[in-house]
Amino acid sequence: MTPEALVAELAAVDLSEVQARAALERRYDRKYILDRNALAGFVAALTETHAVLEIDGNRSFRYVTEYFDSSELACYRAHVQHRRRRFKARIREYADSGYRRAEVKLKGRRGLTVKYWTDQEASVETFARQTVAREYRQEVGALMRTMRVCFRRITLVSREDAERITIDYDLRFEWDPRRQAGLEPEYAIVETKSTARFGRGDLVLRELGLHPLRFSKYVTGVGLLSNHVPNELRPVVRRHFHSAA
């Protein structure tokens, strides 16, 4: 069963309500990789507690993310080395509407993920420099586009708590036309985003015997496309991802 079919029976919620209830610019993030059977059980367990984002009758949306890094891949290396002060700079495109914005994601205190964004996409390098200087008191050098990530996303929102759950699938990484990689088609990446350390989604996944994985799309994609997958990611990559010339 497709991810779209799995959420067909959930109540709908519109974008304005999602933004009001669960914008979650500061939150705890956890990532999981589920096959379609596990995903079906997970969604079924959330039927009474969560609604699904729906816009113009659609519940699945196309996303394109362009990442920026230094020529030495300093952002990538900081994540691989688990530095506490690290960031990602990117342009996020909501492909169905054409809306684009620049975003900077940082690690805050106690493991919180903090996201800042601006509609002025052309200033992504300046925006990253200003944000990192303000938050970390660090300088950011020249940034360049490194990688695109394309995927489809379904968003679930808790009816009671400040929690959002995203389901990403049909995911592929692109460096150039000759270098591509992606998530195996039978899997989806589920990410829980909550102001609590453990949201309802995390508890359901634990009951299903599933545990969070420590990885990021950016690090995984760069590792696959450069043929230098970090050692700790190799089991996850071998099982769930593929690369192609």
Secondary structure, DSSP 8 states (H G I E B T S, - for coil): --HHHHTTTS-EE-HHHHHHHH--SEEEEEEEEEEHHHHHHHHHHTTTTEEEE-BTTB--EEEEEEEEE-TT-HHHHHHHTT-SS-EEEEEEEETTTTEEEEEEEEE-GGG-EEEEEES-GGGHHHHHHHHHHHHH-------EEEEEEEEEEEEEEESSSSEEEEEEEEEEEEEETTEEEEE-TTEEEEEEEESSSS-HHHHHHHHTT---B---HHHHHHHHHHT---GGGHHHHHHHEEEE-
